[in-house]
Amino acid sequence: MELCFVSYMTSSEMASWAQALGVLITVGFAFWHANHMHQKKDKEEKKSILAILNSLDEYINELVSIINEKTADHAPNDNIHKIYQNDIIKGYSTAIRSIPPIKLGSSVAVRNLITLSKHVDLLGKNLEKYIKGIHDSSDRNEPDMLDLPPDQRNKIYNTRFNVLCDNALKQANLAQNAVKVISDELNNS
């Protein structure tokens, strides 16, 4: 049994058709392979972005737990020095800035990436102030605190310390909220 169109072709025409079919198969495979590699690369980039965000979130959780362990003498918890270094915050800030917005897939994620970058920088600044503590008056013009009665001085120290803690915790919270939104957007895309 012969196929209709085959019986009317010469051997050179059949070879041409076979060659054309081979080219189509090759082009189709090349297209599929390129698309597959592009999807694989996108998946790896997304995984890398999520790893950065997850690491930052864990680091902020550690900082928050230490800040929440307030001391009685209005001083930063000494454990903060075990994990906090300004270079680490700067490293996270650099890593966040290296994330290409186009890879996030939504305007909500891009907006939160920009917000995250800002809040990580501010978190670093607030942690520096927290570590310097309540006795740092280099940025204020104020009378000597030692001239005040001890109870009034302690009240001021307590208020300052609480403000320093609250500022650092607010920036940490805002950064973590941005991390969550970006992570959710990436996981749902």
WOJOQUI-V284889 format. One line per field, one symbol per residue. phi: phi as a letter, one per 40 degrees, with the letter a starting at -180 (. if undefined). A space follows every 50 residues. Layout:
# WOJOQUI-V284889
phi->???
This chain:
# WOJOQUI-V284889
phi->.bcdccccbccccccccccccccccccccccdcccccccccccccccccc ccccccccccdccccccccccccfbcccccccbcadcccccccccccccc dcccgaccccccccccdccccccdccccccccgcccbcbbcacccccccd ccccccdcccccccccccccccccccccdcccccccccc
